[in-house]
């Protein structure tokens, strides 16, 4: 098992899943992907049919519902069946994933049989907002995005931030996408599948630094490598959007509108704003940046969305910070940090990425929270100590949540997506890398069977010359 719910009582006996299972469930679970997961998590030994019910339940057989008390969902498994009760639709989806996680295979009289041990579970996450960030690179294949979405659904994340690095075709400017970019018609079904798994998609588009939609060490620029005549939309080096200009603001507004239309209803929009190299921290420039962010925030609030920004451009590395933690802070002075942060609207959410903080607490979050800003802490696959430091800080300081980032390293980092998800529920103890890898591989086989396709197996397309 991957998850260990906070209140679990193991009782005697087990329930054998029938070859053809019939469930009564809230309509939010009567989805093709939910039934496909049942089939995959039973190793192909059982199919599921669902009849709509009015309550927030999922029920197979005659087991009764356990009261929720102060939990988000309860699960009762006895010899007669299974019953999940939840407080809302997302919690019901999470309870369903907890249930699937407890299935295991055994030998039956007529072949493989899937069973679940009898138990009584009451559970709720330790961290409310459990987000994960995924970059759709030109090297990303559509099945990789779908697999990641399914993986995160099974891991009970709440949100996926989708950032298309030149890989979505926009109506407003064709040069925003490479020639092999995906159409909205290709992406929309995956967003719908994410919603069916209880996930909210957060659209993202960098609106200050990273205007190239490419990693800085490779020098590619999605717009200017296709049409150099569009230079005046950018800084002289092309790395930043020139957001002083009305035409740039108008284009970015069109991009935001297209992304919100594609991704559907949601609570957030991520506008990036990190690593704005060569930015001069004059009062005029700082006013310009905070004014732009606040303007976008006000616009998004009309759609009941909050703007998320990366935190590095607003941070100064204070001398009293733990010297064993290497923090990324791009403000040159304490005064610049104070001025920038006081200028930001309190509607803005700051995502603080500190990938080299090995010891808790991650001190930079206090710069945001003491000024009344909501903060997400953002781990990456840098190692167990860094993951532990981030998750411990989120829980001990009651931050609004975390956003696990994946960038270009999923070919080695997929197990960290799993361990961060677990840390949002069960605790922050870090497993050994071998256990992380075996559990990740087992889960991937269930969420998206590869049917013998070597490149799609596991999380790295090849074993030789990979990052490990």
C-alpha positions in Angstrom: 0.0 0.0 0.0 1.1 3.6 -0.7 -1.3 5.4 1.6 -1.8 4.8 5.4 -4.9 6.7 6.4 -4.8 8.4 9.8 -7.6 6.4 11.4 -7.6 2.8 10.3 -9.0 -0.2 12.1 -8.3 -3.6 10.5 -11.0 -6.1 11.2 -11.2 -9.8 10.5 -12.0 -11.2 7.1 -11.8 -10.1 3.6 -14.0 -9.2 0.7 -13.5 -10.9 -2.7 -14.2 -8.6 -5.5 -16.7 -10.2 -7.9 -15.8 -10.7 -11.6 -18.7 -8.3 -12.3 -19.1 -5.7 -9.6 -22.2 -3.5 -9.4 -22.0 -0.2 -7.5 -24.3 2.6 -6.4 -22.5 5.9 -6.5 -22.8 9.6 -6.7 -22.8 10.7 -10.4 -19.3 12.3 -10.0 -17.9 8.7 -9.9 -20.0 7.4 -12.8 -17.2 8.1 -15.2 -15.3 5.9 -17.7 -11.9 6.6 -16.1 -13.3 5.5 -12.7 -14.5 2.2 -14.1 -11.2 1.8 -16.0 -9.2 2.3 -12.8 -11.3 -0.4 -11.1 -10.5 -2.9 -13.9 -6.8 -1.9 -13.9 -6.4 -2.0 -10.1 -8.0 -5.5 -10.0 -5.4 -6.7 -12.6 -8.1 -7.2 -15.1 -10.0 -9.6 -12.9 -13.1 -7.5 -12.3 -15.3 -5.0 -14.2 -17.4 -2.3 -12.6 -20.9 -1.1 -13.5 -22.3 2.0 -11.7 -25.8 3.1 -11.0 -26.3 6.7 -10.0 -27.3 7.5 -6.5 -28.2 10.8 -4.8 -25.8 10.6 -1.8 -22.1 11.2 -1.7 -21.4 7.4 -1.5 -19.8 4.6 -3.4 -21.2 1.2 -2.5 -20.7 -2.4 -3.6 -22.6 -5.0 -1.8 -24.3 -4.5 1.6 -21.7 -2.8 3.8 -23.1 0.2 5.7 -21.6 3.7 5.8 -19.4 4.9 8.6 -20.2 8.4 10.0 -17.7 11.0 8.9 -17.3 12.7 12.3 -14.5 15.3 11.5 -13.1 13.4 8.5 -13.4 14.0 4.8 -14.3 10.5 3.9 -14.9 7.1 5.5 -14.5 3.6 4.2 -16.2 0.5 5.5 -15.2 -2.9 4.2 -16.7 -6.0 5.6 -17.5 -9.5 4.4 -20.6 -8.3 2.6 -19.1 -5.4 0.6 -17.7 -1.9 0.5 -19.1 1.6 1.3 -17.4 5.0 1.0 -19.1 8.1 2.4 -17.6 11.6 1.8 -18.3 15.2 2.6 -18.0 16.4 -1.1 -17.2 15.2 -4.6 -13.4 15.6 -4.4 -13.3 13.8 -1.1 -15.3 10.9 -2.6 -12.8 10.6 -5.4 -10.0 10.6 -2.9 -11.7 7.9 -0.9 -12.1 5.8 -4.0 -8.3 6.1 -4.7 -7.6 5.0 -1.1 -9.9 2.0 -1.6 -8.1 1.0 -4.9 -4.8 1.3 -3.1 -5.8 -1.5 -0.7 -6.7 -4.1 -3.4 -4.3 -7.0 -3.8 -4.1 -10.1 -6.0 -4.3 -13.7 -4.8 -4.8 -17.1 -6.5 -8.5 -18.1 -6.9 -10.0 -21.4 -8.0 -10.4 -20.1 -11.5 -7.4 -17.8 -11.8 -6.3 -14.5 -10.3 -8.6 -13.0 -7.7 -8.5 -9.5 -6.3 -9.4 -9.0 -2.6 -9.4 -6.3 0.0 -9.0 -6.9 3.8 -11.9 -5.8 6.0 -11.3 -2.5 7.6 -12.8 0.7 8.9 -11.1 4.0 7.7 -11.7 7.6 8.5 -9.3 10.0 6.8 -8.6 13.6 5.8 -5.5 15.2 4.3 -2.9 17.0 6.5 -2.4 19.6 3.7 -5.5 21.0 1.9 -4.0 22.2 -1.4 -1.7 19.5 -2.8 -0.6 20.8 -6.2 1.8 19.5 -8.8 3.3 21.4 -11.8 3.8 19.8 -15.2 5.7 21.2 -18.2 4.5 20.2 -21.6 7.8 20.4 -23.6 8.3 20.0 -27.3 9.7 16.6 -26.4 6.5 15.6 -24.4 4.2 13.2 -26.1 0.5 13.3 -25.5 0.4 10.0 -23.8 2.9 11.2 -21.3 0.7 14.0 -20.3 -2.3 11.7 -19.9 -0.3 9.2 -17.9 0.9 12.0 -15.6 -2.7 13.2 -15.0 -3.9 9.7 -14.2 -0.9 9.2 -11.9 -1.7 12.4 -10.0 -5.4 11.5 -9.7 -4.5 8.1 -8.2 -2.2 10.0 -5.7 -5.0 12.3 -4.6 -3.5 15.5 -5.6 -6.0 18.4 -5.8 -4.6 20.5 -8.6 -2.3 20.2 -11.7 -0.6 23.3 -13.0 -0.2 22.9 -16.8 2.5 25.0 -18.4 2.7 24.6 -22.2 6.3 25.5 -23.3 5.4 26.5 -26.8 3.2 23.4 -27.1 -0.3 24.7 -27.3 -1.7 26.4 -30.5 -3.2 29.7 -29.7 -5.7 31.7 -31.8 -4.2 35.1 -30.9 -0.6 34.5 -32.2 0.6 31.5 -34.2 4.2 32.0 -33.2 3.4 31.2 -29.6 3.6 27.5 -30.5 6.1 25.3 -32.3 4.9 23.5 -35.4 4.4 20.2 -33.5 2.3 21.9 -30.8 -0.9 20.3 -29.6 -4.3 21.6 -30.6 -7.0 22.5 -28.0 -9.0 19.6 -29.4 -6.2 17.3 -28.4 -5.8 18.7 -24.9 -9.5 19.2 -23.9 -10.3 15.4 -23.4 -7.3 15.1 -21.0 -8.6 18.1 -19.0 -12.0 16.4 -18.8 -10.4 13.2 -17.6 -8.5 15.1 -14.9 -11.7 16.6 -13.7 -13.3 13.2 -13.6 -10.5 12.1 -11.3 -11.2 15.0 -8.9 -8.4 17.2 -10.2 -8.6 20.9 -11.0 -6.4 22.1 -13.8 -4.6 25.4 -13.2 -3.6 27.2 -16.4 -0.2 28.7 -16.5 1.6 31.1 -18.8 4.8 33.0 -17.9 4.1 36.7 -18.1 7.4 38.3 -17.2 10.6 36.1 -17.3 10.8 32.9 -19.3 9.1 34.6 -22.2 11.1 32.4 -24.6 9.1 29.3 -23.5 12.4 27.5 -23.3 15.1 26.7 -20.8 17.7 29.4 -20.6 20.7 27.0 -21.1 19.5 25.9 -24.5 18.8 29.3 -26.0 15.5 28.4 -27.9 12.8 31.1 -28.3 9.4 29.9 -29.5 8.4 33.4 -30.9 11.7 35.0 -32.1 13.1 31.8 -33.6 10.0 31.8 -35.9 9.5 35.5 -36.4 12.3 38.0 -35.4 10.1 40.9 -36.4 8.2 40.4 -33.1 11.3 41.5 -31.1 9.5 44.6 -29.7 7.2 42.4 -27.6 10.3 41.5 -25.5 13.3 42.8 -23.6 16.4 43.4 -25.7 17.7 39.8 -25.0 14.2 38.3 -25.5 14.0 36.7 -22.1 11.3 38.9 -20.6 8.0 40.2 -21.9 8.0 44.0 -22.2 5.0 44.4 -20.0 5.2 48.2 -20.1 3.7 48.2 -23.6 -0.1 48.1 -24.1 0.2 45.7 -27.1 2.0 43.2 -24.8 -0.6 43.4 -22.1 -3.3 43.0 -24.7 -1.6 39.8 -26.0 -1.1 38.4 -22.6 -4.8 39.0 -21.8 -5.8 37.1 -24.9 -3.6 34.2 -23.9 -5.1 34.1 -20.4 -8.6 34.1 -21.9 -7.8 31.3 -24.2 -6.3 29.2 -21.4 -9.2 29.8 -19.0 -11.7 28.8 -21.7 -9.7 25.6 -22.4 -9.2 24.6 -18.8 -12.7 25.4 -17.6 -13.8 26.6 -14.2 -11.1 26.9 -11.6 -9.8 28.9 -8.6 -6.3 29.9 -9.8 -4.2 31.1 -12.7 -0.4 30.9 -12.5 1.4 33.8 -14.3 5.0 32.7 -13.4 7.1 35.9 -13.1 10.3 34.3 -12.0 13.9 34.7 -13.0 13.6 38.0 -14.7 17.2 38.3 -15.5 18.8 41.8 -15.8 15.8 43.5 -14.0 16.8 46.8 -12.4 15.2 47.2 -9.0 14.4 50.9 -9.3 11.3 52.3 -7.7 9.8 52.9 -11.2 10.4 49.3 -12.3 9.2 47.8 -9.0 6.0 49.8 -9.3 5.6 48.6 -12.8 5.9 45.0 -11.9 3.6 45.0 -8.9 1.1 47.2 -10.8 1.0 44.6 -13.6 0.6 41.7 -11.2 -2.2 43.5 -9.3 -3.9 44.4 -12.5 -3.9 40.8 -13.6 -5.0 39.7 -10.2 -8.0 42.1 -10.3 -9.0 40.8 -13.7 -8.8 37.2 -12.6 -10.8 37.9 -9.4 -13.7 38.7 -11.7 -13.6 35.0 -12.7 -13.2 34.0 -9.0 -9.6 33.0 -9.7 -6.5 34.0 -7.7 -3.2 34.7 -9.4 -0.2 32.6 -8.4 3.3 34.0 -8.9 6.8 32.5 -8.2 8.5 34.1 -5.2 12.2 34.5 -6.1 12.0 38.0 -7.5 10.5 39.3 -4.2 13.0 37.8 -1.8 16.2 39.0 -0.2 18.6 36.6 1.4 18.8 37.8 5.0 22.0 37.2 6.9 20.2 35.4 9.7 19.0 32.7 7.4 20.3 29.2 7.9 23.7 29.0 6.1 23.2 25.3 5.4 20.1 26.2 3.2 21.0 27.6 -0.2 18.1 30.0 -0.9 17.2 31.5 -4.3 16.5 35.2 -3.6 16.7 37.7 -6.4 16.0 41.0 -4.6 19.3 42.8 -4.0 18.3 44.5 -0.7 16.1 44.1 2.3 14.4 47.4 1.4 13.6 46.2 -2.1 12.0 43.0 -0.7 9.9 45.1 1.7 8.8 47.5 -1.0 7.9 44.8 -3.5 6.0 42.7 -1.0 4.0 45.6 0.4 3.0 46.6 -3.1 1.5 43.2 -3.9 -2.3 42.6 -3.6 -3.2 40.2 -0.8 -5.3 38.3 -3.3 -2.0 37.1 -4.9 -0.7 33.6 -3.9 3.1 33.2 -3.8 4.7 29.9 -4.8 8.1 29.8 -3.1 10.5 27.5 -4.8 13.6 26.7 -2.6 15.0 23.6 -4.1 18.2 23.5 -2.0 16.8 24.0 1.5 17.9 20.8 3.3 16.8 21.7 6.8 13.5 22.8 8.1 12.1 25.4 8.5 12.3 26.8 5.0 12.7 30.4 6.3 11.9 32.3 3.1 8.1 31.6 3.5 8.0 33.9 6.5 8.8 36.9 4.3 5.4 36.3 2.6 3.3 35.1 5.5 4.3 37.9 7.9 3.0 40.4 5.3 -0.3 38.6 5.0 0.3 36.8 1.7 -0.7 33.2 1.2 2.2 30.9 0.3 2.7 27.6 -1.4 6.1 25.9 -0.8 7.4 24.1 -3.9 9.7 21.0 -3.6 11.4 19.4 -6.6 13.2 16.0 -7.0 16.4 17.3 -5.4 16.6 14.6 -2.7 14.9 13.3 0.4 16.2 16.0 2.8 14.9 18.8 0.6 11.5 17.2 0.2 11.3 16.6 3.9 12.2 20.2 4.7 9.5 21.6 2.4 6.7 19.3 3.6 7.6 19.7 7.2 7.5 23.5 6.9 4.1 23.4 5.1 2.6 21.3 7.8 4.2 22.9 10.9 3.5 26.5 9.7 0.0 25.7 8.3 0.8 27.1 4.9 -2.0 27.0 2.3 -0.4 24.0 0.6 2.4 22.9 -1.6 3.2 22.7 -5.4 5.5 19.9 -6.3 7.5 20.9 -9.4 8.7 18.4 -12.1 10.4 20.5 -14.8 12.6 18.5 -17.2 13.5 15.7 -14.8 10.6 13.3 -14.7 12.7 10.6 -16.3 14.3 10.3 -12.9 11.9 12.3 -10.7 8.6 10.5 -10.9 9.0 8.8 -7.5 9.2 12.2 -5.9 5.8 13.0 -7.3 4.6 10.0 -5.3 6.4 10.8 -2.0 5.2 14.4 -2.0 1.7 13.3 -2.5 2.0 10.9 0.4 3.4 13.7 2.6 0.3 15.6 2.1 -1.7 12.9 3.9 0.4 10.6 6.0 3.5 12.4 7.2 6.8 13.5 5.9 9.1 10.5 6.5 11.0 9.8 3.3 11.2 6.3 2.0 14.4 4.8 0.6 14.7 5.4 -3.1 14.2 1.7 -3.9 10.9 1.6 -2.2 9.8 4.9 -3.9 10.7 3.5 -7.3 8.9 0.1 -6.8 5.7 1.7 -5.6 5.8 4.3 -8.4 6.3 1.6 -11.0 3.5 -0.5 -9.6 1.1 2.5 -9.6 2.0 3.5 -13.2 1.2 0.0 -14.4 -2.3 0.3 -13.0 -3.2 3.9 -14.1 -2.0 3.4 -17.7 -1.1 -0.1 -18.8 1.4 -0.1 -21.6 0.5 -3.4 -23.3 4.1 -4.3 -23.9 5.3 -1.0 -25.3 8.9 -0.7 -24.0 9.1 3.1 -24.4 5.9 3.7 -22.4 6.9 1.3 -19.5 8.1 2.9 -16.3 8.9 6.6 -16.4 12.0 6.8 -18.6 11.7 5.9 -22.3 15.1 4.2 -22.2 17.3 2.6 -19.6 20.7 3.4 -21.3 21.9 7.0 -21.4 19.0 8.1 -19.2 19.6 10.6 -16.3 20.3 7.7 -13.9 
